[in-house]
Amino acid sequence: MLFWDIYVENQKSFYLYPIVGNQYIRLGDVDQLDDKLKNISIFYNNIQHISDISDFVGFDLRVPPQVIAIKQL
């Protein structure tokens, strides 16, 4: 997965913006970064069979192994 931007809100709050799609990925801190990136990759691979990715505005990875999808209203 490639990113076009990384936003650092503070030392414990990072956001990633993937090249594909208009969603943000909220990492929280960088603890367990490898696991968080693996989880979002698995999620992206599975969501394409279930829903349109554009239905979501962002994904929250602050509580691994959860990927919390934030749906557009």
Gaussian input, Z-matrix of N, CA and C with variables (Angstrom, degrees):
# hf/3-21g

backbone

0 1
 N
 C     1     B1
 C     2     B2     1     A1
 N     3     B3     2     A2     1     D1
 C     4     B4     3     A3     2     D2
 C     5     B5     4     A4     3     D3
 N     6     B6     5     A5     4     D4
 C     7     B7     6     A6     5     D5
 C     8     B8     7     A7     6     D6
 N     9     B9     8     A8     7     D7
 C    10    B10     9     A9     8     D8
 C    11    B11    10    A10     9     D9
 N    12    B12    11    A11    10    D10
 C    13    B13    12    A12    11    D11
 C    14    B14    13    A13    12    D12
 N    15    B15    14    A14    13    D13
 C    16    B16    15    A15    14    D14
 C    17    B17    16    A16    15    D15
 N    18    B18    17    A17    16    D16
 C    19    B19    18    A18    17    D17
 C    20    B20    19    A19    18    D18
 N    21    B21    20    A20    19    D19
 C    22    B22    21    A21    20    D20
 C    23    B23    22    A22    21    D21
 N    24    B24    23    A23    22    D22
 C    25    B25    24    A24    23    D23
 C    26    B26    25    A25    24    D24
 N    27    B27    26    A26    25    D25
 C    28    B28    27    A27    26    D26
 C    29    B29    28    A28    27    D27
 N    30    B30    29    A29    28    D28
 C    31    B31    30    A30    29    D29
 C    32    B32    31    A31    30    D30
 N    33    B33    32    A32    31    D31
 C    34    B34    33    A33    32    D32
 C    35    B35    34    A34    33    D33
 N    36    B36    35    A35    34    D34
 C    37    B37    36    A36    35    D35
 C    38    B38    37    A37    36    D36
 N    39    B39    38    A38    37    D37
 C    40    B40    39    A39    38    D38
 C    41    B41    40    A40    39    D39
 N    42    B42    41    A41    40    D40
 C    43    B43    42    A42    41    D41
 C    44    B44    43    A43    42    D42
 N    45    B45    44    A44    43    D43
 C    46    B46    45    A45    44    D44
 C    47    B47    46    A46    45    D45
 N    48    B48    47    A47    46    D46
 C    49    B49    48    A48    47    D47
 C    50    B50    49    A49    48    D48
 N    51    B51    50    A50    49    D49
 C    52    B52    51    A51    50    D50
 C    53    B53    52    A52    51    D51
 N    54    B54    53    A53    52    D52
 C    55    B55    54    A54    53    D53
 C    56    B56    55    A55    54    D54
 N    57    B57    56    A56    55    D55
 C    58    B58    57    A57    56    D56
 C    59    B59    58    A58    57    D57
 N    60    B60    59    A59    58    D58
 C    61    B61    60    A60    59    D59
 C    62    B62    61    A61    60    D60
 N    63    B63    62    A62    61    D61
 C    64    B64    63    A63    62    D62
 C    65    B65    64    A64    63    D63
 N    66    B66    65    A65    64    D64
 C    67    B67    66    A66    65    D65
 C    68    B68    67    A67    66    D66
 N    69    B69    68    A68    67    D67
 C    70    B70    69    A69    68    D68
 C    71    B71    70    A70    69    D69
 N    72    B72    71    A71    70    D70
 C    73    B73    72    A72    71    D71
 C    74    B74    73    A73    72    D72
 N    75    B75    74    A74    73    D73
 C    76    B76    75    A75    74    D74
 C    77    B77    76    A76    75    D75
 N    78    B78    77    A77    76    D76
 C    79    B79    78    A78    77    D77
 C    80    B80    79    A79    78    D78
 N    81    B81    80    A80    79    D79
 C    82    B82    81    A81    80    D80
 C    83    B83    82    A82    81    D81
 N    84    B84    83    A83    82    D82
 C    85    B85    84    A84    83    D83
 C    86    B86    85    A85    84    D84
 N    87    B87    86    A86    85    D85
 C    88    B88    87    A87    86    D86
 C    89    B89    88    A88    87    D87
 N    90    B90    89    A89    88    D88
 C    91    B91    90    A90    89    D89
 C    92    B92    91    A91    90    D90
 N    93    B93    92    A92    91    D91
 C    94    B94    93    A93    92    D92
 C    95    B95    94    A94    93    D93
 N    96    B96    95    A95    94    D94
 C    97    B97    96    A96    95    D95
 C    98    B98    97    A97    96    D96
 N    99    B99    98    A98    97    D97
 C   100   B100    99    A99    98    D98
 C   101   B101   100   A100    99    D99
 N   102   B102   101   A101   100   D100
 C   103   B103   102   A102   101   D101
 C   104   B104   103   A103   102   D102
 N   105   B105   104   A104   103   D103
 C   106   B106   105   A105   104   D104
 C   107   B107   106   A106   105   D105
 N   108   B108   107   A107   106   D106
 C   109   B109   108   A108   107   D107
 C   110   B110   109   A109   108   D108
 N   111   B111   110   A110   109   D109
 C   112   B112   111   A111   110   D110
 C   113   B113   112   A112   111   D111
 N   114   B114   113   A113   112   D112
 C   115   B115   114   A114   113   D113
 C   116   B116   115   A115   114   D114
 N   117   B117   116   A116   115   D115
 C   118   B118   117   A117   116   D116
 C   119   B119   118   A118   117   D117
 N   120   B120   119   A119   118   D118
 C   121   B121   120   A120   119   D119
 C   122   B122   121   A121   120   D120
 N   123   B123   122   A122   121   D121
 C   124   B124   123   A123   122   D122
 C   125   B125   124   A124   123   D123
 N   126   B126   125   A125   124   D124
 C   127   B127   126   A126   125   D125
 C   128   B128   127   A127   126   D126
 N   129   B129   128   A128   127   D127
 C   130   B130   129   A129   128   D128
 C   131   B131   130   A130   129   D129
 N   132   B132   131   A131   130   D130
 C   133   B133   132   A132   131   D131
 C   134   B134   133   A133   132   D132
 N   135   B135   134   A134   133   D133
 C   136   B136   135   A135   134   D134
 C   137   B137   136   A136   135   D135
 N   138   B138   137   A137   136   D136
 C   139   B139   138   A138   137   D137
 C   140   B140   139   A139   138   D138
 N   141   B141   140   A140   139   D139
 C   142   B142   141   A141   140   D140
 C   143   B143   142   A142   141   D141
 N   144   B144   143   A143   142   D142
 C   145   B145   144   A144   143   D143
 C   146   B146   145   A145   144   D144
 N   147   B147   146   A146   145   D145
 C   148   B148   147   A147   146   D146
 C   149   B149   148   A148   147   D147
 N   150   B150   149   A149   148   D148
 C   151   B151   150   A150   149   D149
 C   152   B152   151   A151   150   D150
 N   153   B153   152   A152   151   D151
 C   154   B154   153   A153   152   D152
 C   155   B155   154   A154   153   D153
 N   156   B156   155   A155   154   D154
 C   157   B157   156   A156   155   D155
 C   158   B158   157   A157   156   D156
 N   159   B159   158   A158   157   D157
 C   160   B160   159   A159   158   D158
 C   161   B161   160   A160   159   D159
 N   162   B162   161   A161   160   D160
 C   163   B163   162   A162   161   D161
 C   164   B164   163   A163   162   D162
 N   165   B165   164   A164   163   D163
 C   166   B166   165   A165   164   D164
 C   167   B167   166   A166   165   D165
 N   168   B168   167   A167   166   D166
 C   169   B169   168   A168   167   D167
 C   170   B170   169   A169   168   D168
 N   171   B171   170   A170   169   D169
 C   172   B172   171   A171   170   D170
 C   173   B173   172   A172   171   D171
 N   174   B174   173   A173   172   D172
 C   175   B175   174   A174   173   D173
 C   176   B176   175   A175   174   D174
 N   177   B177   176   A176   175   D175
 C   178   B178   177   A177   176   D176
 C   179   B179   178   A178   177   D177
 N   180   B180   179   A179   178   D178
 C   181   B181   180   A180   179   D179
 C   182   B182   181   A181   180   D180
 N   183   B183   182   A182   181   D181
 C   184   B184   183   A183   182   D182
 C   185   B185   184   A184   183   D183
 N   186   B186   185   A185   184   D184
 C   187   B187   186   A186   185   D185
 C   188   B188   187   A187   186   D186
 N   189   B189   188   A188   187   D187
 C   190   B190   189   A189   188   D188
 C   191   B191   190   A190   189   D189
 N   192   B192   191   A191   190   D190
 C   193   B193   192   A192   191   D191
 C   194   B194   193   A193   192   D192
 N   195   B195   194   A194   193   D193
 C   196   B196   195   A195   194   D194
 C   197   B197   196   A196   195   D195
 N   198   B198   197   A197   196   D196
 C   199   B199   198   A198   197   D197
 C   200   B200   199   A199   198   D198
 N   201   B201   200   A200   199   D199
 C   202   B202   201   A201   200   D200
 C   203   B203   202   A202   201   D201
 N   204   B204   203   A203   202   D202
 C   205   B205   204   A204   203   D203
 C   206   B206   205   A205   204   D204
 N   207   B207   206   A206   205   D205
 C   208   B208   207   A207   206   D206
 C   209   B209   208   A208   207   D207
 N   210   B210   209   A209   208   D208
 C   211   B211   210   A210   209   D209
 C   212   B212   211   A211   210   D210
 N   213   B213   212   A212   211   D211
 C   214   B214   213   A213   212   D212
 C   215   B215   214   A214   213   D213
 N   216   B216   215   A215   214   D214
 C   217   B217   216   A216   215   D215
 C   218   B218   217   A217   216   D216

   B1=1.4376
   B2=1.5290
   B3=1.3091
   B4=1.4612
   B5=1.5253
   B6=1.3235
   B7=1.4607
   B8=1.5187
   B9=1.3301
   B10=1.4599
   B11=1.5192
   B12=1.3446
   B13=1.4569
   B14=1.5275
   B15=1.3157
   B16=1.4611
   B17=1.5235
   B18=1.3171
   B19=1.4628
   B20=1.5242
   B21=1.3272
   B22=1.4621
   B23=1.5243
   B24=1.3309
   B25=1.4660
   B26=1.5324
   B27=1.3249
   B28=1.4649
   B29=1.5303
   B30=1.3271
   B31=1.4623
   B32=1.5224
   B33=1.3108
   B34=1.4645
   B35=1.5204
   B36=1.3182
   B37=1.4595
   B38=1.5274
   B39=1.3296
   B40=1.4540
   B41=1.5236
   B42=1.3287
   B43=1.4624
   B44=1.5222
   B45=1.3170
   B46=1.4625
   B47=1.5242
   B48=1.3269
   B49=1.4627
   B50=1.5238
   B51=1.3512
   B52=1.4653
   B53=1.5250
   B54=1.3202
   B55=1.4612
   B56=1.5234
   B57=1.3190
   B58=1.4610
   B59=1.5232
   B60=1.3269
   B61=1.4598
   B62=1.5132
   B63=1.3192
   B64=1.4657
   B65=1.5180
   B66=1.3088
   B67=1.4502
   B68=1.5280
   B69=1.3181
   B70=1.4623
   B71=1.5270
   B72=1.3097
   B73=1.4583
   B74=1.5246
   B75=1.3165
   B76=1.4612
   B77=1.5188
   B78=1.3255
   B79=1.4621
   B80=1.5165
   B81=1.3074
   B82=1.4591
   B83=1.5192
   B84=1.3093
   B85=1.4626
   B86=1.5318
   B87=1.3124
   B88=1.4668
   B89=1.5276
   B90=1.3349
   B91=1.4638
   B92=1.5181
   B93=1.2978
   B94=1.4698
   B95=1.5337
   B96=1.3124
   B97=1.4679
   B98=1.5217
   B99=1.3330
   B100=1.4691
   B101=1.5241
   B102=1.3281
   B103=1.4673
   B104=1.5238
   B105=1.3240
   B106=1.4674
   B107=1.5259
   B108=1.3298
   B109=1.4693
   B110=1.5230
   B111=1.3213
   B112=1.4643
   B113=1.5297
   B114=1.3271
   B115=1.4632
   B116=1.5231
   B117=1.3312
   B118=1.4687
   B119=1.5213
   B120=1.3192
   B121=1.4629
   B122=1.5305
   B123=1.3202
   B124=1.4691
   B125=1.5281
   B126=1.3225
   B127=1.4604
   B128=1.5271
   B129=1.3347
   B130=1.4658
   B131=1.5300
   B132=1.3154
   B133=1.4690
   B134=1.5223
   B135=1.3302
   B136=1.4610
   B137=1.5241
   B138=1.3184
   B139=1.4640
   B140=1.5235
   B141=1.3122
   B142=1.4624
   B143=1.5246
   B144=1.3272
   B145=1.4640
   B146=1.5281
   B147=1.3312
   B148=1.4593
   B149=1.5293
   B150=1.3219
   B151=1.4575
   B152=1.5213
   B153=1.3131
   B154=1.4579
   B155=1.5313
   B156=1.3019
   B157=1.4605
   B158=1.5291
   B159=1.3367
   B160=1.4663
   B161=1.5298
   B162=1.3382
   B163=1.4675
   B164=1.5284
   B165=1.3204
   B166=1.4616
   B167=1.5253
   B168=1.3390
   B169=1.4611
   B170=1.5210
   B171=1.3230
   B172=1.4508
   B173=1.5129
   B174=1.3320
   B175=1.4554
   B176=1.5205
   B177=1.3191
   B178=1.4607
   B179=1.5258
   B180=1.3313
   B181=1.4668
   B182=1.5250
   B183=1.3079
   B184=1.4654
   B185=1.5136
   B186=1.3301
   B187=1.4656
   B188=1.5242
   B189=1.3534
   B190=1.4624
   B191=1.5181
   B192=1.2991
   B193=1.4602
   B194=1.5297
   B195=1.3350
   B196=1.4599
   B197=1.5226
   B198=1.3243
   B199=1.4560
   B200=1.5208
   B201=1.3159
   B202=1.4610
   B203=1.5212
   B204=1.3266
   B205=1.4615
   B206=1.5231
   B207=1.3254
   B208=1.4573
   B209=1.5198
   B210=1.3264
   B211=1.4535
   B212=1.5212
   B213=1.3101
   B214=1.4558
   B215=1.5221
   B216=1.3291
   B217=1.4714
   B218=1.5036
   A1=107.95
   A2=115.64
   A3=121.27
   A4=110.22
   A5=116.01
   A6=121.42
   A7=109.92
   A8=116.10
   A9=119.90
   A10=111.82
   A11=117.29
   A12=119.16
   A13=110.25
   A14=114.86
   A15=122.86
   A16=106.08
   A17=116.11
   A18=121.04
   A19=108.27
   A20=116.02
   A21=121.82
   A22=107.43
   A23=115.23
   A24=120.43
   A25=109.95
   A26=115.53
   A27=123.02
   A28=106.95
   A29=118.24
   A30=120.70
   A31=113.69
   A32=118.16
   A33=120.70
   A34=112.82
   A35=116.90
   A36=119.19
   A37=110.57
   A38=114.94
   A39=122.25
   A40=109.64
   A41=116.21
   A42=122.73
   A43=108.55
   A44=116.15
   A45=122.28
   A46=108.32
   A47=116.12
   A48=121.62
   A49=107.85
   A50=116.74
   A51=120.49
   A52=111.95
   A53=115.24
   A54=121.24
   A55=110.15
   A56=117.26
   A57=121.92
   A58=108.98
   A59=116.70
   A60=121.68
   A61=112.29
   A62=115.40
   A63=122.30
   A64=112.16
   A65=118.00
   A66=122.36
   A67=111.27
   A68=114.08
   A69=120.04
   A70=108.01
   A71=115.92
   A72=121.90
   A73=106.83
   A74=115.95
   A75=120.60
   A76=108.91
   A77=115.37
   A78=121.00
   A79=112.89
   A80=117.19
   A81=119.14
   A82=106.82
   A83=117.61
   A84=119.75
   A85=109.54
   A86=116.00
   A87=119.62
   A88=112.92
   A89=117.17
   A90=119.85
   A91=108.53
   A92=117.14
   A93=123.85
   A94=111.93
   A95=116.56
   A96=121.34
   A97=112.08
   A98=117.51
   A99=120.04
   A100=111.51
   A101=116.89
   A102=120.72
   A103=111.34
   A104=116.85
   A105=120.69
   A106=110.92
   A107=117.08
   A108=120.45
   A109=111.40
   A110=116.90
   A111=120.08
   A112=110.19
   A113=116.86
   A114=121.19
   A115=112.35
   A116=117.86
   A117=119.27
   A118=110.51
   A119=117.18
   A120=120.60
   A121=110.89
   A122=116.65
   A123=121.00
   A124=109.67
   A125=116.93
   A126=121.29
   A127=110.72
   A128=117.47
   A129=121.47
   A130=110.97
   A131=117.09
   A132=120.15
   A133=112.26
   A134=117.54
   A135=121.21
   A136=113.82
   A137=118.56
   A138=121.29
   A139=111.74
   A140=117.72
   A141=119.83
   A142=112.39
   A143=117.47
   A144=121.13
   A145=111.88
   A146=116.94
   A147=121.48
   A148=112.59
   A149=116.97
   A150=121.32
   A151=110.01
   A152=115.64
   A153=121.55
   A154=107.99
   A155=117.33
   A156=122.08
   A157=111.43
   A158=117.53
   A159=120.67
   A160=112.44
   A161=117.95
   A162=121.18
   A163=111.64
   A164=117.36
   A165=122.10
   A166=111.03
   A167=116.04
   A168=120.81
   A169=111.84
   A170=116.83
   A171=118.75
   A172=112.70
   A173=113.23
   A174=121.50
   A175=108.29
   A176=115.88
   A177=121.78
   A178=108.69
   A179=116.12
   A180=122.00
   A181=112.37
   A182=117.70
   A183=119.84
   A184=113.91
   A185=119.18
   A186=122.02
   A187=109.26
   A188=117.21
   A189=118.48
   A190=110.92
   A191=119.22
   A192=128.43
   A193=113.53
   A194=117.86
   A195=120.22
   A196=112.21
   A197=115.16
   A198=122.66
   A199=104.81
   A200=116.14
   A201=120.73
   A202=107.78
   A203=116.04
   A204=121.99
   A205=108.90
   A206=116.42
   A207=122.14
   A208=107.39
   A209=115.03
   A210=121.27
   A211=111.25
   A212=114.77
   A213=122.22
   A214=109.30
   A215=116.75
   A216=120.67
   A217=111.27
   D1=132.40
   D2=-179.28
   D3=-109.94
   D4=148.61
   D5=-177.39
   D6=-124.51
   D7=143.39
   D8=178.41
   D9=-98.10
   D10=-15.26
   D11=179.89
   D12=-154.68
   D13=148.91
   D14=172.32
   D15=-127.56
   D16=124.99
   D17=179.39
   D18=-109.51
   D19=126.54
   D20=178.62
   D21=-105.28
   D22=106.90
   D23=179.50
   D24=-76.64
   D25=-44.55
   D26=173.85
   D27=-162.02
   D28=-171.73
   D29=-175.17
   D30=-64.76
   D31=-16.91
   D32=-177.54
   D33=-121.18
   D34=17.88
   D35=-178.23
   D36=-145.18
   D37=106.78
   D38=-179.52
   D39=-120.44
   D40=143.75
   D41=175.59
   D42=-123.19
   D43=140.48
   D44=174.75
   D45=-113.95
   D46=145.05
   D47=177.07
   D48=-122.95
   D49=106.85
   D50=-177.74
   D51=-67.17
   D52=153.77
   D53=176.71
   D54=-64.55
   D55=-40.00
   D56=-179.12
   D57=-93.85
   D58=126.98
   D59=177.52
   D60=93.85
   D61=171.28
   D62=-179.49
   D63=-111.36
   D64=19.63
   D65=-176.70
   D66=-92.70
   D67=157.07
   D68=170.85
   D69=-106.13
   D70=158.86
   D71=175.10
   D72=-123.90
   D73=114.52
   D74=179.68
   D75=-90.07
   D76=113.44
   D77=-178.65
   D78=-85.26
   D79=-29.31
   D80=-166.45
   D81=75.60
   D82=-131.48
   D83=176.78
   D84=-85.45
   D85=177.43
   D86=-177.08
   D87=-95.60
   D88=9.82
   D89=172.41
   D90=-62.26
   D91=138.77
   D92=-179.91
   D93=57.68
   D94=35.82
   D95=-176.97
   D96=-57.56
   D97=-44.46
   D98=179.44
   D99=-58.35
   D100=-43.70
   D101=179.29
   D102=-65.35
   D103=-41.63
   D104=179.98
   D105=-62.28
   D106=-44.24
   D107=179.94
   D108=-68.42
   D109=-35.74
   D110=176.45
   D111=-64.81
   D112=-42.79
   D113=-179.81
   D114=-63.60
   D115=-42.14
   D116=-179.76
   D117=-70.08
   D118=-33.10
   D119=176.80
   D120=-64.46
   D121=-44.76
   D122=177.07
   D123=-62.50
   D124=-42.34
   D125=179.39
   D126=-60.22
   D127=-48.56
   D128=179.38
   D129=-58.72
   D130=-41.06
   D131=179.96
   D132=-65.90
   D133=-32.69
   D134=-178.34
   D135=-88.34
   D136=-32.00
   D137=-174.99
   D138=-67.32
   D139=-29.44
   D140=-177.80
   D141=-63.84
   D142=-19.62
   D143=178.04
   D144=-88.62
   D145=-13.65
   D146=-173.15
   D147=-110.28
   D148=-43.38
   D149=-171.42
   D150=-146.99
   D151=164.80
   D152=175.19
   D153=-81.60
   D154=126.30
   D155=-176.55
   D156=-59.62
   D157=-26.78
   D158=-179.52
   D159=-71.38
   D160=-7.60
   D161=174.79
   D162=-71.41
   D163=-12.08
   D164=-174.56
   D165=-114.10
   D166=145.09
   D167=176.96
   D168=-98.35
   D169=-21.87
   D170=-179.58
   D171=-171.12
   D172=173.46
   D173=-179.36
   D174=-137.11
   D175=137.05
   D176=-177.01
   D177=-111.08
   D178=121.81
   D179=-177.98
   D180=-112.93
   D181=17.36
   D182=-174.43
   D183=-66.31
   D184=-21.19
   D185=-177.26
   D186=-121.33
   D187=82.45
   D188=-179.67
   D189=-65.14
   D190=145.68
   D191=7.63
   D192=-92.18
   D193=14.29
   D194=-178.18
   D195=-70.69
   D196=144.73
   D197=166.66
   D198=-120.44
   D199=110.80
   D200=-179.01
   D201=-95.65
   D202=116.26
   D203=-179.71
   D204=-89.86
   D205=130.21
   D206=-179.34
   D207=-105.29
   D208=112.49
   D209=-173.38
   D210=-84.20
   D211=143.86
   D212=177.08
   D213=-71.97
   D214=137.95
   D215=179.05
   D216=-84.60

